[in-house]
Amino acid sequence: MKRHFAWLCASLVALGATEGLRANDTVAAVNLGGLELSPSAAVEMESEDLYLSETRVRVRYVFANNSSQAEHLMISFPLPVPSERELEEAQDTGMYQDWSQLDFQTLIDSKPAPLERYDVPMVRGKSVEARLKQLGYPVLHWRDEGLSARLNALPDQVASALVAEGILIDDAESGGGAVRNLRPGWVVQTHVTRFQTFPPGSKVTVEHSYRPMVGGSASGSLNRDYREMALKGPDGLAAPYCIDPAFLAAYDRRVYGGKANAEPDPDITPVQTWFGYVLKTGANWLGPIRNFRLVVDKGRPENLVSFCMDGVKKISPTQFEVVRTNFEPTRDLDVFLVEFIVNGEGR
């Protein structure tokens, strides 16, 4: 099923998709060529309290500077980089991620903090900001309506060199077509940044809140006829979300009434959504996260949720908790949610 970039509102049944919003505070520094992430040698993340749902993300950090000197750092909250598949679909639909809808808010010791946005164009994992300036191409290329025409008017030799460099992609060439169809080859890594002072021998509380960008589809891909392909294919759901037999049994109870040979109930539409959070950048701080708490909220008791974490404890009809001490995240968190729409009713 083809996915499209869109803002996912609670009232929608036909859903668009983008990579879920994912982020964790990490230290950053602005160097020539763009913003780079680097670890802190003095500031540790004493605690992180994270709440994830498809309508709101809240995270509360306590940072401690146990050194004898103040630390003055630029902090980056990195937003997700779209995949190549998502870029292709955005090219088809003209719908790219719109971070202005995040309603991103930050409090430092309970006071609003000024934030800035920094967009970094990336090709093959490296910034090409200086190269785009040299070429005169905008970082947010989808805002330039005339760019496509200018790219496809390039001399063949120039175009071929830029394709080889990764700056441009020739869709016609990759598809075996004869007519050139050039488009930008860079992805945009957006960072929400701020300057932060960590006084010596003290703690600082930082709170973020935003509306996540989530992916989704009204899909029966987990129905029995399609399940194996959906779980184990190149974009399979099993590995990133740890979907297990208990999840599938609960799914079958809703869609098939728990009957082994039944047809899916035509009055029930499974709606899949996914969202996530970058945890690995939490390892950029001095030492592990001393105290980590995660709460994932599935929204409604009848919804199904799956994500990869050990020691998950159900704490309410809709919420699941994970608690860790001295936590050093090695992977990011992806959450998969299924809601069942009955008789075409909205959410």
N, C-alpha and C positions, 0 to 999 in steps of 0.2 A: 504494500500500500504506500502510495507516494505521500511524503510529509511536506508541509508547507510552513514557511515562517509566518507567524502571526502572534498577536497578543491573546493569551488564553484567558477569557473572562469566565466567571463562575456560571453564567447563564448559558454558555455555549454548549451545544451537543456536537456540532461539526467543528472539529478542533484543528488549529494549525499547530506547527511544531518548530522548535529550535532547541538547541542544546540547553539544558536547564541551567539556570544561573548558579554559578559555583564560585565560592571565594573563601579565603581565609586571610586575615591580616598577614602581611609579610613586609619585611623591611625592603625599601627600594632606594635607588640613587639615580639621579638623572646624569647620564654621561653623554658624550658625543655619540650621535647615532641613535639615541633613544633611551628609554627608561630600562634599567636593569635591576634585577632582584639580587639581594645579597643577604647573608645571615648577619644577625646582631651578635656581637661578642660580649655584651654586657647586660642586655635586657632579657629576662625570661618571662614566659607566659605562665603565670602562676595558676590561672584557671581559665577555662572556656566553658560557657553554658550556652548551648546551641539548640534552637527550636526551629524545626523545619515543617512547613506545610505547603500545599500548593497555592495558598493565598497570601502567606506572610512568612518571612524568615526573620528571626531575631537572634542576635548573638551578643553575649556579654563577656568581655575579657577583663581579667585583672593582670596587669603587667607589673613586674617588680624590677627596679634597678638597684641591685645590691652592691654596686660599685661606689667609689667615693667621688665620682665625677658625674655631672649631668650629661645625659645623652641627648643630642639634638638630631633627630632622624626624619627623613621623609618616609612615610608609611604608604604602602600601596595596597589597595583592595582590588585584585585583578578580576576582571569579568571574563566570561568564557570566550574561547576562540572557536568559531564555527568550523565544522568539518568540511572536507572537500565536497561531500555529498550535499550538505546543507547549502554550501555556496552555489552549487549547480542549480539547486531548486530555487534558491533566492534569485538567481539570474533569470530563471524561467518566469517567476511570479512577480519580480520587482519588489519583493517584500523582504527587507533586511531588518536586523535587530534594531530596536529603537529603545535605547537605554533611558530616554527621558521619561519613560513610563514606570520606572522602578520605584519612584517615591523614596529615594535613598536618603536615610537620615542617620546622622552620627552624633553621639553625645560623648563628651570627654568629662569625666567626673560630674555627670548630670547636666552639663552645659553644651548647647549646640556648637558643633565644630564646623568651621568653613572648609569646604571641599573643592577640589579641582578635578577636572577630567583630562586624561592624557591618552591619546590614541596612537598606538604603535603599529605600523604596517609590518607584517611578517611574511617572509618567504623562506620555506625550509627551516623554520625555527629561528631565523635571524632577522633582526630589524633591517628594513630597507628604506627607512625614513629619509636618509640623506640622498639615496638614489632616486626616490620619487620626486624630491625637490629639484634635483638636477634635470629630471625629465619633464617636470611641470605637471605631474599627475597628482590629483587630490587623494589624500589618504582615504576619506569617506567617498569612494568613487561613485556610489549609487546616487549621490546628490548632484552629480554632474551629468545632465541629460545629454550633452553633446559628446561625452567621452567616447562612447562606442563608435560613433562615426569617425572620430579622429584616429582611433586605434586602427580601424579597418582601412583607413586611407594611408597608413604608413607604407613606405617602400618595402618590398619583399625582404630585402637584406636586413633592414632595421628590425622588422617584425620577427624574422627568424632568430636574430640575436637575442631579442627580448624574451622570446619563448624559451630559448635555451637557458637564459638566465633565471627563468621562473617568474619574471615580472609579469608576463602575459601568458595566457593559455589559449591555444587554438582549438576550439571545440570541433571544428570541421576536421582538423588533422587527427584528433584523437578518435573521432568516429568514422574515419575512413572517407570522409567527404572530400570533394574537390574544391569547394568554395570556402575561402578563408572566413573564419568567424572568431575574431579575437575578443578576449575579455580580460579584465584584471586578474592576476594570479596571486595577489597578496591577500592575506587575511588580516583582520584588524583585531589586535589585542587592546582592549580598553581597560584603563586603570583609573579608579577613583583614588585620588591622592590627597594627602594632608601632611603638614609639618607638625611634628610632635616632640615635645620636650619631656624627658623622663628625669625628674630630679633625683639626685643621689640619695640612696637609702630610703626610697619611698615607693609607693604603689600608685598606679594610675588605672582607673576604670574606663574602659571604652565600650560603647554600646552601638551596634549597627542594627538597622531595621529597614527592610525593603520588601517590595512585592516581587516575587520571583518571576522570571521568564520560564515558562514550562513548555514541554512538548506534549503532544497528544494526538489521538485519533479515535474516531468511533470505529472500532475494529473488532472482528471476531478472530484475530490471528491466533488466539490461544484456544479456539475451538478445536475439537479433536482432529478434524480433517487437516488442519494447518499447523497443529501444535509443534510437531517435531521440527519443521522448517523454521518456525518462529523462534524456537528456543535455541537451536543449534546452528542456524545459518550464519553467514558472514556478519550479519548485524544481530546475532542471536541475543535473546533476552535473558537466557539462563545465567551466563557468567557475570555480567555487570550488576545484576539485581539479586542473584542467589535464589532464583525461583525454585522452590522445592516441591515434593509430592503433596505436602499438606496444603500449600497454596493452591495447587492445581485441583486437589480434591474439593476445596471450598469453592473454587470457580465452577466446577462441574455441578455442585449442589445447586448453584444459582441458575446456571444456563441449561442444565439437563435434568434438573430435579433429582439429581443423585442416581439416575438410572443409567445402567451400563450401555444399553443399545438405543437410547432415546435420541431423537433429533433435537437440535437446540431450540429453545422456546422462542418463537418469532416475535413475541411481545417484549423481549428483553434485549437491549443493546448494550454490550460491554463498551465502556469508554475508558481507554487507557491514557494515563498521563505519566510523565516522568520529569523529575527535577533532581537537582543535586547540589553539591557543595564541595569546594576544593579544601581538603583537609591537609594535604601534604605540605603546603607552605607554612603550616604551624610548626614544622620542624626547622624553620629558619631561625627561630629564637634560641637563645642560650638554653641548652638542656631540653628535657621533655616538657610537655604540658603537665604540670603537677596534678591538677584536678580537672578532669574532662567529663562533661555531662551532655548527652544528646537526648532530645525528645523529638520523635517523629510523630506527627499528627495526621491520621488518614482522613479526617474530616467528618465522616459518618460511620457509625458502628457497622453498617452493612458493607462498607467498602473493604477491599482487600489491599494490603500493602506488603511490599517485600524490599529488603535492602540487605547489603552484606555487612553484618556486624555480629560478633559473638557476644553472648551474655545479654541478649535482648529480654527485657522484662515489660510485660503489659501493666500499665499503671492506671488506665482508665479505659472506657469502652472504645476510645479512638486513639489513645496515645501509648507509645512504646518508648522505653527509656534504656539507655546504655550509659554506664558509669565506668570511668577508667581513672587510674592513678598512674603518674609517670608515663603518660601516653605519648608515643612517638608515631604519628600517622605515617603509613607507608603507601596508602592509596586514598583516592578521593571517594566521596560518598555519593552513590546514585540511588534514587528512590523510585520505585515503580508502583503505581497506584491504579486500581481498577474500580470503577464505579459502574453500577448497573442501572441503566435508564429503562423504566417500565412504561410500555405503551406510548413511547415517544414523548413522555413528559420531560420538561426541562429539569435542570439541576437545581 
